[in-house]
Amino acid sequence: MQEFNVNAEHLVIVPGNHDLNWDVSRSAFFIMGMYKNAVRYKKRFQYFSESFYKTIFGEAYPTEYEHQYRVVPLHDHRIVIVGLNSAWNIDHVATSRASINPGAWAKSLQIVRENYDDWTKIAVWHHPVYSDEEARIKETGPVDTLVHDGFRILLHGHVHKDEPSIFPYGRGTAARSLWLVPAGSFGAQSKDLPSAYPWHYNLIRIGDNRVKIFGRMRQKLHAPWKAVSDPRPSEEGGGFNGFWEIDLT
């Protein structure tokens, strides 16, 4: 925030499976995990909430699942970003139970529909829609709703790879599809990187109804960051030719 002069009002931070505490989760269960203390169970994110999130935003991350969302309007650019907690239903037993809470989903979308319906819309959560792993959004109803409501981009993590894809809706025409844009591992340990994948993050530029996603990587620990490849225009659009390009028209 200091380096790039970014105000906290323009930040979107969503928790993932590493942001909940397994010890707190275990302490909420009784009799071999058959029963749980609901109040204690909701404190799985307390360290993320009180030690990290509150430091940045000045208020703790909500413990009630239906309030675990953040709607960030960028008025100067007519862009709205919705951040949600895809790890809200995960614990030390069900480590792959990724989903979107219906209450948080409904509340955040209502805000967007009433205030930013004709803006460029971007969603952010941690887990992927497409993945070979069990930890993914298996119930794709919320993703269908994103496309139906005019969202064009979903940013996510967890897969630690830079492999954008398209989620089609209806007949899957370009105007009715959602780009799924993952990022790589920004600060993971070497042992946590997928084989042959470097550290990675995305730089996203939006303007003139176009979105350009530039990959930035480093191949060695503490090495300088550099472009994934030399950016040059893509004649067909949508493919990787130095950057991924999305047409918002």
C-alpha positions in Angstrom: 0.0 0.0 0.0 2.8 2.4 0.8 4.9 1.4 -2.2 2.1 2.0 -4.8 0.0 4.6 -2.8 -3.0 2.3 -2.6 -5.9 3.2 -0.3 -7.4 0.4 1.8 -10.8 1.2 0.3 -9.4 -0.1 -3.0 -8.1 -3.4 -1.7 -9.8 -6.8 -2.0 -8.4 -9.5 0.3 -10.2 -12.9 0.4 -9.2 -15.8 2.8 -8.2 -19.2 1.6 -7.7 -22.6 3.1 -4.4 -21.5 4.7 -6.1 -18.6 6.5 -8.1 -20.7 8.9 -6.7 -22.3 12.0 -6.7 -26.1 12.3 -6.2 -26.0 16.1 -9.3 -23.8 16.6 -11.2 -26.1 14.3 -10.3 -29.2 16.3 -11.1 -27.5 19.6 -14.7 -26.9 18.4 -15.4 -30.6 17.9 -16.4 -33.2 20.4 -16.7 -37.0 20.4 -14.5 -37.8 17.3 -15.8 -34.9 15.3 -19.5 -35.8 15.6 -20.6 -32.7 17.4 -19.2 -29.2 17.3 -19.5 -25.9 19.2 -21.0 -23.5 16.6 -19.6 -20.4 18.3 -16.1 -21.8 18.6 -16.3 -23.2 15.1 -16.8 -19.8 13.6 -13.6 -18.6 15.2 -11.5 -20.6 12.7 -10.6 -17.4 10.9 -9.9 -15.4 14.1 -6.2 -14.9 13.5 -6.8 -13.9 9.9 -9.5 -11.6 11.0 -7.9 -9.9 14.1 -4.2 -10.1 13.4 -4.2 -9.4 9.6 -7.4 -8.1 8.2 -8.1 -5.7 11.0 -4.6 -4.2 10.7 -5.3 -3.3 7.1 -9.0 -2.3 7.1 -9.4 -1.1 10.7 -12.2 -3.6 11.3 -12.2 -7.4 11.8 -13.3 -9.8 9.2 -16.9 -10.8 9.9 -17.4 -14.1 11.8 -21.0 -14.5 10.5 -20.7 -16.4 7.1 -23.4 -14.3 5.4 -21.4 -11.2 6.0 -18.1 -12.6 4.6 -18.0 -10.5 1.5 -16.6 -7.2 0.3 -17.9 -5.0 -2.5 -15.3 -2.5 -3.8 -16.4 0.1 -6.3 -13.7 1.9 -8.3 -15.8 5.0 -9.2 -13.2 6.6 -11.4 -13.1 3.5 -13.7 -16.7 2.2 -13.3 -15.4 -1.1 -12.1 -16.8 -3.1 -9.1 -15.0 -6.0 -7.5 -16.8 -8.5 -5.2 -14.6 -10.6 -2.8 -16.1 -13.7 -1.2 -14.9 -16.5 1.1 -14.8 -19.8 -0.7 -13.2 -21.4 2.4 -16.1 -20.6 4.8 -17.2 -24.2 5.1 -13.7 -25.8 5.3 -12.3 -27.3 8.5 -9.6 -29.8 9.6 -11.9 -32.7 8.7 -13.4 -31.4 5.4 -10.3 -29.7 3.9 -11.7 -29.7 0.4 -15.2 -28.5 1.0 -15.0 -25.3 -1.0 -18.1 -23.4 -1.8 -19.8 -19.9 -1.7 -22.1 -19.1 1.2 -25.6 -18.4 -0.1 -26.2 -15.5 2.3 -23.0 -13.7 1.4 -23.6 -14.4 -2.3 -27.1 -13.0 -2.2 -26.2 -9.9 -0.2 -23.2 -8.9 -2.3 -25.0 -9.5 -5.6 -27.9 -7.4 -4.4 -25.6 -4.5 -3.7 -24.1 -4.8 -7.2 -27.5 -5.0 -8.9 -28.8 -2.0 -7.1 -25.8 0.3 -7.5 -23.3 -0.9 -10.2 -25.3 -3.0 -12.7 -23.9 -1.4 -15.8 -20.3 -1.3 -14.5 -17.4 -3.8 -15.4 -17.8 -6.5 -12.8 -15.1 -8.7 -11.3 -15.4 -11.5 -8.7 -12.6 -12.7 -6.5 -12.4 -15.8 -4.3 -9.7 -18.4 -3.5 -10.7 -21.8 -4.9 -10.9 -22.7 -8.6 -13.8 -23.9 -10.6 -11.8 -26.2 -12.8 -9.2 -28.4 -11.1 -8.1 -32.0 -10.9 -8.2 -31.7 -7.1 -11.2 -32.1 -4.8 -10.8 -28.6 -3.5 -12.8 -26.7 -6.1 -16.2 -25.1 -6.5 -18.2 -28.2 -7.4 -21.6 -26.4 -7.2 -21.4 -24.1 -10.1 -24.7 -22.3 -9.6 -23.0 -19.2 -8.3 -20.7 -19.2 -11.3 -23.7 -19.4 -13.6 -25.2 -16.4 -11.8 -22.0 -14.4 -12.2 -22.3 -14.8 -16.0 -26.0 -14.1 -16.0 -25.4 -10.9 -14.0 -22.7 -9.6 -16.4 -19.5 -10.5 -14.6 -16.7 -11.0 -17.1 -13.8 -12.1 -14.9 -13.3 -14.3 -11.8 -9.9 -14.1 -10.1 -8.9 -17.0 -8.0 -5.9 -18.8 -6.5 -5.2 -22.2 -4.9 -4.0 -24.0 -8.1 -0.6 -22.1 -8.0 -0.6 -22.1 -11.8 -1.2 -19.4 -14.5 -3.7 -21.1 -16.7 -6.7 -18.9 -17.7 -9.8 -20.6 -19.0 -13.4 -19.8 -19.9 -16.6 -20.8 -18.2 -19.4 -20.8 -20.7 -23.0 -20.0 -19.9 -25.9 -20.9 -22.1 -24.6 -21.4 -25.6 -21.2 -20.1 -24.5 -21.0 -17.1 -26.8 -18.2 -14.6 -26.1 -20.6 -12.1 -24.6 -22.0 -14.7 -22.2 -18.8 -16.3 -20.9 -16.7 -15.8 -17.8 -12.9 -15.7 -17.8 -11.4 -17.7 -15.0 -8.0 -16.1 -14.2 -5.8 -17.8 -11.6 -2.5 -16.5 -10.4 0.6 -18.5 -9.5 2.4 -18.6 -6.2 3.6 -15.2 -5.1 5.4 -16.1 -1.9 5.2 -19.9 -1.5 8.1 -22.0 -0.5 9.9 -23.8 -3.3 8.6 -27.2 -2.1 5.0 -25.9 -2.5 5.4 -24.9 -6.2 4.0 -27.1 -8.9 6.7 -28.9 -10.8 8.5 -26.6 -13.2 6.3 -23.6 -12.3 7.9 -20.3 -11.2 6.7 -17.8 -8.7 4.0 -15.7 -10.4 1.5 -12.9 -10.1 -0.7 -11.1 -12.6 -0.7 -7.4 -13.6 -4.1 -6.5 -15.0 -4.8 -3.4 -17.1 -8.4 -2.4 -17.9 -9.3 0.3 -20.4 -11.2 1.0 -23.7 -13.4 -2.1 -23.1 -10.3 -4.3 -23.1 -8.6 -6.3 -20.3 -5.0 -7.3 -20.6 -3.5 -9.7 -18.2 0.3 -9.7 -18.0 2.1 -12.5 -16.2 5.1 -11.6 -14.0 7.4 -14.3 -12.7 10.7 -15.1 -11.0 12.4 -18.5 -11.4 14.7 -18.3 -8.4 14.2 -17.3 -4.8 14.9 -13.6 -4.3 15.6 -13.2 -8.0 14.1 -10.1 -9.8 10.6 -10.3 -11.2 10.3 -10.2 -15.0 7.6 -10.6 -17.7 6.5 -14.1 -18.5 7.4 -13.2 -22.1 7.8 -10.1 -24.2 4.3 -8.4 -24.5 3.2 -8.0 -28.1 -0.3 -7.7 -29.5 -2.3 -10.8 -30.2 -4.0 -10.7 -33.6 -6.8 -13.1 -32.6 -7.2 -11.9 -29.1 -7.9 -14.0 -26.1 -4.8 -16.1 -26.5 -1.4 -15.8 -24.8 0.9 -13.8 -27.0 2.7 -11.9 -24.2 -0.6 -11.3 -22.4 -4.1 -12.6 -22.2 -6.6 -10.2 -23.7 -10.4 -10.0 -23.0 -12.9 -8.0 -25.0 -15.5 -6.5 -22.7 -17.8 -5.3 -25.5 
